[in-house]
Amino acid sequence: MTAPFLSLAQIRNRLVLTARAVLRDHRTGPDGRCRVCRRPHCPVSTAARNVIQAASAPRAAEEQAANDELS
């Protein structure tokens, strides 16, 4: 399926799944460096964490708003 036919939730889910796959590949090895990049602070894994954090921010805001309405 192409992007124009996906909902925003589906696009967000695909971004999160891709970021998680990147984090599985670019995890820290026993020597403290990325197994793929061989760098101590992998910029690819940092970007993947930022994508996950950004994708979860709207959902947390929605949950907070729902909790505020119940109070």
Phi, psi and omega in degrees: 000142181264164188303321182298341182261004181262146175281167178298323178295321179293320178296316179298316179298320179292323176297317180294317179297320178294317179296321178295321178296320178297317180295327176295320181285320186261044178274162183284136178273183181295337179272002178087007179245157178299139182288337181263307185279336184062033178244146181293326178237092186291118179291334180291315179291327176297317178296321179295319177296321179295323178296315179296318179296317180292324180288331181274344182298313179296324180293320178294323179293321178295318179295320179295318178296320178294322178292323179294324179292327180286335183281000000 
